[in-house]
Amino acid sequence: MKNVAALAGVGIKTVSRVMNGEANVSAATTARVNEAAAQLNYELDVHAGNLKRLDRRSRTLGLLVGSVANPFSGAMHRAVEDAAIERGIAVFASSMDDNPERERLSVTAFLRRRVDGLILTTATSSQGYLLPEQSHGTPLVFVDRAPVGIDADAVVSDNAIGAATATRHLIEHGHRNIAYVGDSHALQTARERRRGFQEEIGRAGIPTGDIAQLEDLHSEEAAFEAVTRLVAGEHPPTAIFSSQNLVTVGAIRALRRLGLQHRIALVGFDDVELSDLLEPAITVVAQNPRRIGELAIERMFARLDGDHSAPSTIVVPTTLIVRGSGEIRPS
């Protein structure tokens, strides 16, 4: 704070008032202080008065996930929290809803509370903005999506391989008119799953130009509407690969609403709650979010305990679960 005050040409109390959002500071002074803070990568330490331990640890972690409402994120969150609580560490969790701006705001909130480390699912095109924090010694572990613009530990699923497995399963059951229904193309996971799908289609000698590929479906409702239009078209697909669990739910609803659940095959990426109770039950390529969370917190503890080895990326395999919907043959 002293350095910020000196750079901005103001007193320490003025810096404190600006950083705490207090009134009675001019706009010009506020701008100077914020610019100085940005140049020095300064964040207000809301726990500074309470940090009495010699190691300066807050015994907290920041966990950023896509959405705590998504079962995938919930399972990963629980695995992290279960391990952390055994070491007396609290976990602050936040949803970023695949919104880059919300991601940055959540990360800033974590850092202002001086968390000891960050476990992050990200939506920004580059996470290079975390380089200053990494250089200051804050451990970073990325989950679900590998980092871009920064070298750090990551734990991810085999997205392209899993998507190729699902696509090959449909091809082996006689399908050539297979539609791809996917999440936002801006997301690394969605791009990888589409790549796996397209490569497997190509290996089978199916012209990709003949394949319907619907993307940027951000919700169950959007997927429902897109699949409804798709299967009601002039040349409906005989099979669908849906690349995300909420997209799969939308596809299930559309097929059942139109009475096509026994005529059009469906394989989803990521498991869907209660999907084994439907008729037909839903064939999926299942991720292992709990294992991803366990490995992520292991890497975090290793870094906090002094592991300075080179960053690594751990790939967690997916599993094809055959239940019925993916085994429907084209009529």
SVG drawing of the C-alpha trace seen along z (x, -y; Angstrom):
<svg xmlns="http://www.w3.org/2000/svg" viewBox="-45 -15 56 67">
<polyline fill="none" stroke="black" stroke-width="0.4" points="0.0,0.0 2.9,-2.3 4.3,-1.7 0.9,-2.4 0.6,-5.6 4.1,-6.7 3.4,-6.0 0.0,-7.7 1.4,-10.7 -1.2,-10.4 -1.3,-9.3 -1.7,-5.8 -5.1,-6.6 -6.3,-7.8 -5.2,-4.5 -7.1,-2.7 -10.3,-4.7 -10.1,-4.1 -9.5,-0.4 -12.3,0.0 -14.7,-2.0 -15.2,-4.8 -16.7,-8.1 -15.1,-11.6 -12.3,-10.8 -12.3,-12.6 -12.6,-10.8 -9.2,-11.9 -7.5,-10.7 -9.4,-7.4 -8.2,-6.9 -4.5,-7.6 -4.7,-5.1 -6.3,-2.4 -3.8,-2.9 -0.9,-2.6 -2.4,0.5 -2.8,2.1 0.9,1.3 2.0,2.9 -0.4,5.8 -1.7,4.7 -4.9,6.2 -6.4,5.2 -5.8,7.9 -9.1,8.0 -7.5,10.4 -4.3,8.5 -5.1,7.6 -5.8,11.2 -2.8,12.9 -0.6,13.6 0.8,17.0 4.4,17.2 3.6,18.8 1.2,16.0 -1.3,18.7 -5.0,18.0 -5.9,21.7 -8.4,21.0 -8.6,22.0 -10.5,20.5 -12.5,22.9 -14.0,21.6 -16.4,23.9 -18.7,23.6 -21.8,23.7 -22.4,25.2 -25.9,26.2 -24.3,28.6 -23.8,32.1 -20.3,32.3 -19.2,29.2 -20.9,30.3 -19.1,33.7 -15.7,32.0 -16.4,29.4 -17.3,32.1 -14.1,34.0 -12.0,30.8 -13.9,29.9 -13.7,33.4 -9.9,33.4 -9.5,29.8 -11.6,30.1 -9.4,32.9 -6.5,30.4 -8.6,27.7 -8.8,25.7 -11.9,23.8 -12.9,23.7 -14.5,20.6 -16.5,21.7 -17.9,19.6 -19.7,20.2 -18.5,18.3 -21.2,19.6 -18.7,19.7 -18.6,15.9 -15.0,14.5 -15.9,11.3 -17.5,13.2 -14.4,15.4 -12.1,12.4 -14.4,10.9 -14.5,14.2 -10.7,14.6 -10.2,11.0 -12.6,11.7 -10.6,14.8 -7.3,12.9 -8.5,10.1 -9.2,12.6 -5.6,13.9 -6.5,17.5 -3.5,19.8 -4.2,21.3 -6.6,21.3 -8.3,24.3 -9.9,22.9 -12.2,23.8 -11.9,20.9 -13.7,19.4 -11.2,16.6 -9.2,17.1 -6.0,16.7 -5.2,16.9 -2.1,14.9 -3.6,12.3 -2.7,14.7 1.1,14.6 1.8,11.8 -0.1,13.8 1.8,17.0 5.1,15.1 4.2,14.1 4.0,17.7 0.2,18.5 -0.2,22.1 -2.6,22.6 -4.3,25.8 -6.7,25.7 -9.5,28.3 -11.7,29.4 -9.8,27.0 -6.1,26.7 -4.6,23.2 -3.6,20.9 -1.0,18.2 0.4,19.6 2.3,22.8 0.5,24.4 -0.8,27.8 -4.1,29.0 -6.4,32.0 -8.7,32.6 -10.8,35.3 -9.8,37.0 -12.4,34.9 -11.5,35.7 -10.9,39.4 -14.2,39.7 -16.1,37.9 -14.5,40.2 -15.5,43.2 -19.1,42.1 -19.1,41.4 -17.5,44.7 -20.1,46.5 -22.9,45.0 -21.1,45.8 -20.6,49.4 -24.4,49.6 -25.0,48.7 -25.3,44.9 -23.9,42.5 -26.3,39.6 -25.1,38.6 -25.8,35.1 -23.5,33.2 -25.2,31.1 -22.8,29.0 -22.0,26.4 -20.4,23.0 -17.5,23.3 -15.7,20.7 -15.0,23.3 -11.9,25.5 -13.8,28.6 -16.5,28.1 -13.9,27.6 -12.1,30.7 -15.3,32.8 -16.2,31.5 -12.7,32.3 -13.0,35.9 -16.4,36.2 -15.3,34.9 -12.1,36.9 -14.0,40.1 -16.6,39.2 -13.7,38.7 -12.0,42.0 -15.3,43.7 -15.3,42.0 -18.5,40.0 -18.4,36.5 -18.5,34.0 -20.4,31.6 -23.4,34.0 -23.5,33.9 -25.6,31.5 -23.5,29.8 -25.4,27.5 -23.3,25.4 -23.5,22.6 -26.4,24.2 -25.9,22.6 -28.8,24.3 -31.1,27.3 -33.9,25.1 -31.7,24.1 -30.8,27.7 -34.4,28.8 -35.5,26.2 -32.5,27.0 -33.0,30.8 -36.8,30.3 -36.1,28.4 -33.4,30.8 -35.4,34.0 -38.5,32.4 -36.5,31.4 -36.6,32.9 -33.6,35.2 -33.5,35.9 -30.5,37.7 -30.7,41.3 -28.4,40.6 -27.3,37.7 -24.1,37.2 -24.6,34.5 -21.4,33.1 -22.5,31.8 -24.8,33.1 -27.3,30.2 -27.4,30.4 -28.1,34.1 -31.0,33.4 -32.5,31.0 -32.0,33.6 -33.8,36.3 -36.7,34.0 -37.1,33.2 -36.9,36.8 -39.5,37.9 -41.8,35.0 -41.9,36.1 -42.1,39.8 -38.7,40.5 -36.7,41.9 -36.9,45.4 -36.1,44.4 -33.2,41.9 -30.1,43.1 -28.5,40.9 -25.1,40.9 -24.2,38.1 -20.9,36.8 -20.9,36.8 -23.5,38.7 -26.9,37.4 -28.6,38.0 -31.4,40.7 -30.6,41.4 -30.4,45.1 -34.1,45.0 -35.5,43.9 -36.7,46.1 -34.5,46.5 -31.8,45.7 -29.2,43.2 -25.9,44.4 -23.1,41.9 -19.4,41.3 -19.0,40.6 -16.4,38.3 -15.1,38.8 -15.5,35.3 -14.8,36.7 -11.5,38.1 -10.7,34.8 -11.3,33.0 -9.3,35.5 -6.3,35.1 -6.6,31.3 -6.5,31.0 -3.6,33.5 -1.6,31.2 -2.6,28.2 -1.4,29.7 1.8,30.8 2.5,27.2 1.6,25.8 3.9,28.3 6.9,27.1 6.8,29.1 8.6,27.0 8.6,29.6 7.6,28.6 3.8,28.2 2.0,31.2 -1.3,32.0 -3.1,35.1 -5.7,36.6 -8.5,38.6 -10.0,41.2 -13.7,41.3 -15.8,44.4 -18.5,45.5 -21.6,46.7 -23.9,48.7 -27.5,48.5 -29.8,48.7 -30.2,45.3 -26.9,45.5 -27.6,49.0 -30.8,48.2 -30.0,49.0 -31.2,46.9 -34.6,47.9"/>
</svg>
